[in-house]
Amino acid sequence: MVNGPATPGGPSKPTKPQPFWKSAQLASVGLEMGLAVLIGWGIGSWLDRKLGTAPWLMILFLLFGSAAGFKALIELAREAEARAKAGTETPSMEPPPAARESNDKKIGATDTTTDRPS
């Protein structure tokens, strides 16, 4: 679970997930599934050419690739279910507070609460 800024003397509150993170996670499942099928097809086709067994190994490895893609989909669904039961959301894309503070110092961020001459 990714937490937001810590409050003095108490636990930090969970941050609200950004819509981009959820979209990226869903897109990665589609990409992973497509790549698994494509890699299975490629390996099967290559083995068929080398061994002269066309199209049997291509079909077999295509099925293996499909199974690997569905396995990734099922794992994502289980993780989402576990997060829902625990009451947590997908982590946000924001860096942890310590990293955010060190980045502010590196780029020379100033305190926005001070008065600036107009």
N, C-alpha and C positions, 0 to 999 in steps of 0.2 A: 504494500500500500504506500503510495506516495503522499506525503503530507505537505501542507502549506507552511507558511511562516509560523514559527513557534511563538506562543504567547508566554510572557514571563510567568514562571511558576506553574505552568500547566502544560498538558499535552497539546501538540499542534493539531489543527483542524484539517480534515481532508480537503483538498482543492477540488473545484468543479472541473470535470474534464472538458477539454476543448473539442469542438466538433471535428476539427481536422484529424485528431488522433483516432477517433472512432472510424472515420472514413478511410484513413490510411490502414487501419487494422483490417477492415473488411476488404479493401483492395488487395492487401497482401495475401489474403486467403485465396482470392481468385487467381492471383499471379502464381502463387505456390502450386495450386491445383493444375493450372495450365502447364507450368514448367515440369511438374512431375509426369504428366502424361506425355509431353514432348520428349523428355529424356528417356522415358520407357520405350517410346516408339523408336527413337534414334538408336538406342542400344540393341533393341530387337532387330531392327532393319540391318544394322551393321553385322550382327551375329548371323543373320540369315544369309547375307552375301558371303561371309567367310565360310560358313558351314554348309551352304546349299540347302537350307531347310525352309525356304520361303513358303508361306507366310507365317509359319507356326511360332517361331520365336518372337516375331514382331507382335503377334497377337498376345502371346504370353506376357511379354514385357510391357505392352500397352495396358494390360489388365493390372500388372504390378504397379505401374505408374498411377493408374486410376485409384487403386487401393491406397497408395501413399497420399494422394490428394484428399481422399475422403477421410483418412486418418487425421490429417491436419485440421480438417473442418470439424471433426468430432472433438478433437482436443480443444479447439477454440470455443466450441459450444460448452464444453465442460468447465473451462476457465470462466466463461461469462456467467454460467449458472452458479459457480462457487462464489464469484464476486457479488452476485445478486443476493445470495443467501447471507453473505457476510455483511451486506449493506454498503459495500464499497463500489466505487466506479472505476472505470479505466483510468490509469494514471495520466496526468496532463503532460504536455510537452515542455512545461516550464522547468528550468533547472532547480535543484534544491536550493533553499535559502542561502546556505553557505556559499555555493557557487555563484549565486546571483550577486551577493555582497562583494565577492572578490572581483567579479566582472565589472561591477560599478566602480570599484577602486581603480581597475586597470584602465578604463576608458575615461576616467576623470569626471565621473558623475558628480554633480553638485547637489546640495540640499535644496529642494524646490520650495521649502517653507520660508526661506529667507527673503527679505524684501529686495527687490531689484530696482535700481533707478529707472524711471521711465523717460 
